[in-house]
Each structure stands twice: as C-alpha cells, then as structure tokens.
Amino acid sequence: MGISDVRRFFEVYNLPYQVEELPGSTATVALAAEALGVEPDRIAKTLTFRGAERPVVIVASGESRIDNAKFKAQFRMKARMLSEEEVPAATGHPVGGVSPFGLPDNIDIYLDTSLRRHDTVFPAGGAVNSAVRITPEELCNVVHATWIDVCKR
C-alpha cells in the first residue's frame, strides 16, 4: 500500500475523502501539525503493536501517549511496537506515513478516545508527506474500528 492505494480504497468504497499531499514531511506529529497548520493534538497518529495473533493498530491524538497499564488491561499483554523493518511489511505503509485506511484484513484497528476531543483529525494518507481530514466518528465507521481508552495525555 501507499498513497495511491489509500486513494484507491476511497474510490472502491465511494468515499468522499481526499489524500492531501504536502510539500514538507508529515512523518512526525510536530512536522504534520506544522505542515497542516493545526495544533499537534489534532494529528491522528497511527501506532502499530504486536498482538497475540496479529498486529494491532491504535490511532490516537497527537499529544497522547500509550498508558502501559491501560494497554495491558485492554489486550492482556505488554505494549510492544513493531520495529521499523516490520511496519512496512505488516501495513504496506512506510514508517511516518502509516494510514488506518485500507490496511490488510489481518490487522485489528482501534481508535483511542483521545481523538474525540476534536471535530476533525488528520491521519496519514500512506506516505510521509500526506494527510486526510476526517471526523473521528467518520474515521471509526470507515475503518471499522473499535473505540478504546489506552492513552494518557
């Protein structure tokens, strides 16, 4: 996957969202916020963890951090992120551009409740210079995610 695959995902499902390509990097929360001209917390960062049987993706607000105790209570395991080498193989997206859209079926997608603080958020669009503007509820519906509370601010 990549930016073209995210666009194809929107086309296949007749979704009205656009992947915005930006001239600068959006690979970190700070860079994405600067490139988009929004507060860092509105960046919807996509984090990829090892699951019991398959990868787990958690999308959280930009200034939130995983709370290890909450993660362990939710998933009954310690939070362990995939390595930089494993992320592209598991998601089809580069590190810094992992998008929650069009991920392989073997990945479970969760949205942290921290996203609900905002009317719109900006997840990556499959490349390190891309973003998609979407409401948290639309994001949940589009990617068939489950709401969880595993972050601290």
N, C-alpha and C positions, 0 to 999 in steps of 0.2 A: 504494500500500500504506500501511499504518499499523497501529495496534494491532489493529483489527478484522480486517484481512487476515492478520495473523500468527495470530490465533486461528482464523480460517477455515482457514489452512494446517494447523494442528494437527488440526482436525476432519476435513478432507478425507482426511488420511493416517492418521486414527485414532491420533494420538499423544497420550500421557498428560500432556503438559506444559501448564502454566498460565502465562499472562502476568499478572504481578503489577503492578497499578497502584499507584503510591506517591503520597503527598500532596506530596512535595517533588520537585525536579528530580533526574534521574539523567543529565543531559546531559554531565557530565564524570566522569572516573574518581573524583575526590575526592567529588563530590556523590553518585554512585551508591553508593560504599562507605559513606558516612555514612548514606544513606537505608536501606540494606540491613543495616547493622551488621556489615559484613565488612571484611577487610583489602583495601586498594586493588588488590593484585595479583590478587585473585580476580574482579575485573571484567573481562569479556571484551570489550575494545574492538574495534569494527569499523571498519577503515580502508579507504577507497576510493581506488584509484590508477588512473591511466591505464595501460591495457595496450597491446600492439602493435596489436590489432584491436578489443578490447572492454575494458570495465572489469574490474579485478581487486579483489577484496575479500580483505583479510587480517584475521583475527581473532587478537588477541594478548592476553596477560595485561596487566593494567592498568599495571604499572610497567615494562613492557618498551618499548623504543624500536626503531624500524626501524634496522638497520645497513645503511647505504647500499652498502657493498661486498658484503655478502651478498645484498642485493636485486638488485644489478646482476649478480652471478654467477648468481642463480636465473632472472631474467627477461631478461637481456641488454639492459637499459635502465636509465636513471636513475630513481629513485623520484620520481614526481610525483603528488601527491594531486589529486583532483578539487577544484574550487572549491566554495564554499558554495552557489553557484547550481546547479552541475552535479549535486551529490549527490542532491537530491530527484528530479530528472529521471531519473537513472540507476537509483536504487534504489527510489524510491517512498516513502522514509522521510525524515523531517526530520534535519538535522544534529543530532547529540546523541542521536538515537534510532534510528540505522540498525541494523537487525536482520539477522542472517545467515539468518533464516527466510523462505522464500517469495520470495527475490529473483528478478528476471527471469532467464530462461534465458541471456541474453547476458552474464551475469556469472560469471566463474570465482571459486570460493571456496577459500581456503587457510586452514589453521589453523597458527599458529606453534607450535612445540614448547614454547614457554614456558607454554602452557596446561596441559601435562601435569604441572606441579608441584602441581596441585590436584585434589582429589577431585571438587569441584563448582566451576563457574564461573557467572557471571551476565552473559550478553549482553543487549543491549537488546531490547525487545519491540515496536519500531515506533513508539514515542513517547518524548518527552523525560522521561517520568516512569514508565518501565516497565522490567521485567527478567524474565528467565526463568532458573530454576535448572535446571542440567543438568550432566552429567559431560562432560568433554572428548571422550571416546570416543563418547558418545551424540550430541553435537553434530556430530562428524565424520560419523557414519552418517546422521543426519537431513538434513544439508545437502549430503551427497555431496561433502565437501571432501577436499583433499589436504593431508597434513602436510608442512610445510616448516620450515626454520630460517633466518629472516631478521631476527631481533631480537637486541639486546643488552640486558642488564639494567642 
